[in-house]
């Protein structure tokens, strides 16, 4: 250890010693000042380092998240992930270096200042105080008078004690000076060595970590060079395209309209269209429409679930609309609804119309490529059922659909399309009662549901009432009505090979303009139908005598087979005796509904009969009520499919549901409830159908009415998102519908037998 001051000099207390002490005190004071400043600078460095590490950590995490966001670009994801990981390792090493500096540098220097320098200061103060005491003792000793012995002794003793104390403090002071001088070297040098070791370790780890990326950085650098070249080339190409586009007229917005049925994403066509709302306000909204999966859908925002406008484009048609004041409008018509759309230009309008037509054609073409015919599919399904030996609701439904195809196509004339004669038609118009081919069914859809309601014999499920209705008419019966004057007009009827335009022109002339029906005689303009004029017309035959047709049931439901045959013979006798040729179409429909004469009903409707015609001479009764009185299930279905009001009441306030309930016609009650009849309506006696059924003790009708009411209440409780009905409700109505159509004697027996 280097000796700053000599102890011998300390005992002499020479001027040289005093000068050395002053130099030491000055050095220590300056050392304390510099060390205080250095500790503060070290603390600031550590705080800045920690802040740097914190911000660096956030930055590296941002790089990592950016790599995750660029997951579609493998190169970018790998680059950002690798660099952020290595930088995080370096950051951890830097954090360790900061903590080492905190412990080894700042703490040591701070302790040196607070402990060693403070101890030196305390010893110096004691030395200075003892030095002052010694100076005072020396002065008193020198001033003691020679003649006062006791004062001399006191002064001598005081000087002796002061000198002894001073020398002790001086020796301690010199020792502390030498100690602090030596410790200053060791502590500061040690702190610097630890700091440099931490720095060296940090940079070494960083260098090793980054060296591991040399090959990857070299590879990435080469790729970056290629990216720069490609980017410059692409920039030049885009500038050329930009310049070329700017030379064109961009003052209008007319998107390119391309239909691609085989697009990779399954979207054959897409773009913006205006859609008119179906509410009372008829507002127009701009939506993004697309044709995909043989459906027309739209959405407001990209992430929203698309709203389906048309479930199956094969069941719809498209045409321009000139009835609306807005330009470029067109309609997509399906059996259930009509959607009015508007494009931005005539070119877009034609593009969308062509796209929908092409989608329909593509869907039909895919279906034609199916090697199995509908009848073969039914046959294979039946064989599958026989092999599996299974049964169930789904199988029963499919079996019923196949049976519908068999029954309907078995009607005379139904094995060829009603309008063009193409064989094996598997589409039908349920309000006309005819079968159609694919092309003609599409044309019928374009006419609107007020003219024709199209349904597939193979793709749709068929209710028993509809099957019964279809079997009452047929292509031969309807053609005798709508093509009665075809020979006179000499217009050539299209054949299966005729162009679509010819078929469309023929169908419109036949069903919309009704050019070929037999004109009414003047006597057919009388709107009145009374018992007297009915009795006066019993001498002529009806203009259209119903042809025998294959039906699922006899015309009169209930009773034994012999009773049914008798009723049919009585009915035919009445038809032969009663002349209906002079009746107004509404009156003809009214009378033929009571007679269950479907050809006459179809003839009346073809001549413009009001399906809700009212007979004031018979309590304002309607054709529907007449059909109810004779329990004519198929006739009621025929009137409903042609727009009859299921809730139109007579002068007694009784609608079809009231009359069916009073007469105990359970099948009709089931039909009317399914078609939306108001079960809360009251007649003039304030009786609703449920109270009438309770009074008549008809348990089946009471069950139907109550379950309908309960099901509606449950849907209302569920709100706007309620289901269309639970399975129990649907199963009960399905069972009653099948029983009413296929086994009406059971319902008749149950309604008459109080024990049943």
Secondary structure as UniProt FT lines:
FT   HELIX           7..12
FT   HELIX           15..69
FT   TURN            70..72
FT   HELIX           74..101
FT   HELIX           102..106
FT   HELIX           107..111
FT   HELIX           112..117
FT   HELIX           118..143
FT   TURN            146..147
FT   HELIX           149..211
FT   TURN            212..213
FT   HELIX           214..246
FT   TURN            261..262
FT   TURN            264..265
FT   STRAND          267..276
FT   TURN            280..281
FT   STRAND          284..292
FT   TURN            293..294
FT   STRAND          295..299
FT   TURN            302..303
FT   STRAND          307..310
FT   HELIX           313..315
FT   STRAND          316..320
FT   STRAND          329..334
FT   STRAND          338..342
FT   HELIX           346..368
FT   HELIX           374..388
FT   HELIX           393..409
FT   TURN            412..415
FT   TURN            418..420
FT   STRAND          427..429
FT   TURN            430..433
FT   STRAND          434..436
FT   HELIX           438..447
FT   TURN            449..451
FT   STRAND          454..456
FT   TURN            457..459
FT   HELIX           464..472
FT   HELIX           475..482
FT   TURN            483..485
FT   HELIX           486..489
FT   TURN            496..497
FT   HELIX           500..507
FT   HELIX           508..512
FT   TURN            515..516
FT   HELIX           522..525
FT   HELIX           531..535
FT   TURN            536..537
FT   HELIX           561..577
FT   TURN            581..582
FT   HELIX           585..595
FT   HELIX           598..606
FT   TURN            607..608
FT   TURN            611..612
FT   STRAND          614..615
FT   HELIX           616..618
FT   TURN            619..620
FT   STRAND          621..622
FT   HELIX           623..629
FT   TURN            630..631
FT   HELIX           633..641
FT   TURN            642..643
FT   TURN            646..647
FT   TURN            651..652
FT   HELIX           656..663
FT   HELIX           666..674
FT   TURN            675..676
FT   TURN            679..680
FT   TURN            684..685
FT   HELIX           689..695
FT   TURN            696..697
FT   HELIX           699..718
FT   HELIX           719..721
FT   HELIX           727..742
FT   HELIX           744..752
FT   TURN            754..755
//
